């Protein structure tokens, strides 16, 4: 599931333009749910809805360190919320979700990550992964497909953490940023993603590439172009 400003997108294509100078905050984020039946969808919806309303309720004057502390507090809260849903409904037990996104707050830009969904930067024809996968693959240094993650929201994870970095000054006009679930990068390697973006591919084309390659998992992609 994807959150763009105040729009939640699942099983759909959505395009918009956002004037960052006109807003004091907004979020673009992707959550890849896990769990049986509809539990993954519930967890991703819960996480993105909570994040959206939580950030909108924050005061406007928090420093980067204070915002970081606020995000740590939010992570603790959403973990408890998702766990409690499982207590009341066994079909939702141990459901969880990843989270990766961009937070625009106080005219600064932050990226956040919890799990193995990814944030890429595409600049001058070169693709760079900014986020770090919280996964067994990354710990072992292997490219082999694995669905074992070492950090997430919910999912029975006892010690969740969130990576958060402010990178406002590193953004340039002409940059492209890609948020994606592992349904993309497990099926399409970085070199092919780079080639697709160089040819002008949008999120729909990236999703199609993953499906055409076998589509072992759900795939969610958000492409952000900086003008």
JOKA-V851832 format. One record per residue. OMEGA is omega as a letter, one per 40 degrees, with the letter a starting at -180 (* if undefined). Layout:
# JOKA-V851832
omega: (OMEGA | OMEGA)
This chain:
# JOKA-V851832
omega: (a | i | i | a | i | a | i | a | i | a | a | i | a | i | i | i | a | i | a | a | a | a | i | i | i | a | i | a | i | i | a | a | i | a | a | i | a | a | i | i | i | a | a | i | a | a | a | i | i | a | a | a | i | a | i | a | a | i | a | a | a | i | i | a | i | i | i | i | i | i | i | i | i | a | i | a | a | i | i | a | a | i | a | i | i | i | a | a | a | a | i | a | i | i | a | a | i | i | i | a | i | i | i | a | i | a | i | a | i | i | a | i | i | a | a | i | a | i | i | i | i | a | i | i | a | i | i | i | i | a | i | i | i | a | i | i | a | i | a | a | a | i | a | a | i | i | a | i | a | a | i | i | a | i | a | a | a | a | i | i | a | i | i | a | i | a | a | a | a | i | a | i | a | i | i | i | a | i | a | i | i | i | i | a | i | a | a | a | a | a | i | i | i | i | i | i | i | i | i | a | i | a | a | i | i | i | a | i | i | i | a | a | i | i | a | a | i | a | i | a | i | i | a | i | a | a | *)
